[in-house]
Amino acid sequence: MERWKNDYSEERLVCLARVFFNIEFMGCRYPTEIMQEVARLSQDVAQQYRKLRKSKLQRTFVSASDAAEDRAKGVKRSGGVIIDSPAPKSTKINFVPQGHSVTNEITTNVT
């Protein structure tokens, strides 16, 4: 802001600084003219910030529907990768006549 204080009013610089923050930290988008102006004014600052950001821990965002589905299924993730999930359920259904039981795939008659 110090670099551009003679070229812009203080109010305009503060506004553009907030726009820069919203673009870099929140991922907001603005009209093309504003995006180009902010890119031009923040070129040096943005390069320094992006170099620092590359070496820092990155957050992984998960949609609410995916998170709810994982929770219902008992799936645990770390960094977007599944680390623990319950064993898949068998799709095979054993139908046994009434009065019979199933033990180790052998049908026996229960009387």
C-alpha positions as CSV (number, residue, x, y, z in Angstrom):
1,M,0.0,0.0,0.0
2,E,2.9,2.3,0.8
3,R,4.2,1.9,-2.8
4,W,0.9,3.1,-4.4
5,K,-0.2,5.7,-1.8
6,N,0.7,8.6,-4.1
7,D,-1.2,7.2,-7.1
8,Y,-4.5,6.2,-5.4
9,S,-6.7,7.6,-2.7
10,E,-6.4,5.9,0.7
11,E,-10.0,4.8,0.4
12,R,-9.4,3.1,-3.0
13,L,-6.2,1.4,-1.7
14,V,-7.9,0.0,1.3
15,C,-10.7,-1.3,-0.9
16,L,-8.2,-2.9,-3.3
17,A,-6.3,-4.4,-0.4
18,R,-9.5,-6.0,0.9
19,V,-10.2,-7.3,-2.6
20,F,-6.6,-8.8,-2.7
21,F,-7.2,-10.5,0.6
22,N,-10.5,-11.9,-0.6
23,I,-9.0,-13.2,-3.8
24,E,-5.9,-14.8,-2.2
25,F,-7.3,-16.2,1.1
26,M,-11.0,-16.8,0.4
27,G,-10.9,-17.6,-3.3
28,C,-13.3,-14.9,-4.3
29,R,-13.7,-13.7,-7.9
30,Y,-14.4,-10.2,-9.2
31,P,-15.0,-8.5,-12.5
32,T,-12.1,-8.8,-15.0
33,E,-11.1,-5.2,-14.7
34,I,-10.8,-5.4,-10.9
35,M,-8.9,-8.7,-11.0
36,Q,-6.4,-7.2,-13.5
37,E,-5.9,-4.0,-11.5
38,V,-5.3,-6.0,-8.2
39,A,-2.9,-8.4,-10.0
40,R,-0.9,-5.4,-11.4
41,L,-0.7,-3.6,-8.0
42,S,0.0,-6.7,-6.0
43,Q,2.5,-8.4,-8.3
44,D,5.5,-8.3,-5.9
45,V,3.4,-9.0,-2.8
46,A,1.5,-11.9,-4.4
47,Q,4.7,-13.6,-5.6
48,Q,6.3,-13.5,-2.1
49,Y,3.1,-14.8,-0.5
50,R,2.6,-17.6,-3.0
51,K,6.2,-18.8,-2.4
52,L,5.6,-18.9,1.3
53,R,2.2,-20.7,0.9
54,K,3.8,-23.5,-1.2
55,S,5.8,-24.7,1.8
56,K,3.0,-24.5,4.3
57,L,0.4,-27.2,5.1
58,Q,-2.5,-27.3,2.7
59,R,-6.1,-27.8,3.8
60,T,-8.2,-30.3,2.1
61,F,-11.8,-29.3,1.6
62,V,-14.6,-32.0,1.6
63,S,-18.1,-31.3,0.6
64,A,-20.7,-31.6,3.3
65,S,-22.5,-34.4,1.5
66,D,-19.3,-36.4,1.2
67,A,-18.5,-35.9,4.9
68,A,-22.0,-37.0,5.9
69,E,-21.8,-40.1,3.7
70,D,-18.4,-41.0,5.1
71,R,-19.6,-40.6,8.6
72,A,-22.7,-42.8,8.0
73,K,-20.5,-45.5,6.4
74,G,-17.8,-45.2,9.1
75,V,-15.1,-44.1,6.7
76,K,-12.1,-42.2,8.1
77,R,-9.9,-40.0,5.9
78,S,-6.6,-38.2,6.4
79,G,-5.8,-35.6,3.8
80,G,-8.6,-36.8,1.5
81,V,-7.2,-40.4,1.5
82,I,-9.2,-43.2,3.1
83,I,-7.2,-44.6,6.0
84,D,-9.9,-46.8,7.7
85,S,-13.2,-48.1,6.5
86,P,-15.4,-51.0,7.6
87,A,-15.2,-54.3,5.8
88,P,-17.6,-54.3,2.8
89,K,-20.9,-56.1,3.5
90,S,-21.6,-59.3,1.8
91,T,-24.0,-59.0,-1.1
92,K,-24.9,-62.6,-0.9
93,I,-28.1,-63.4,1.1
94,N,-28.7,-66.9,2.4
95,F,-32.3,-67.8,2.4
96,V,-33.0,-70.7,4.7
97,P,-36.3,-72.6,5.0
98,Q,-38.2,-72.2,8.3
99,G,-37.0,-74.8,10.8
100,H,-33.4,-75.0,9.3
101,S,-30.2,-73.2,10.3
102,V,-27.1,-72.3,8.3
103,T,-23.7,-73.3,9.8
104,N,-20.6,-72.9,7.7
105,E,-22.5,-73.1,4.4
106,I,-24.1,-76.4,5.5
107,T,-27.9,-76.5,6.0
108,T,-29.2,-78.6,8.8
109,N,-32.7,-79.4,9.9
110,V,-33.7,-78.1,13.3
111,T,-36.6,-80.0,14.9
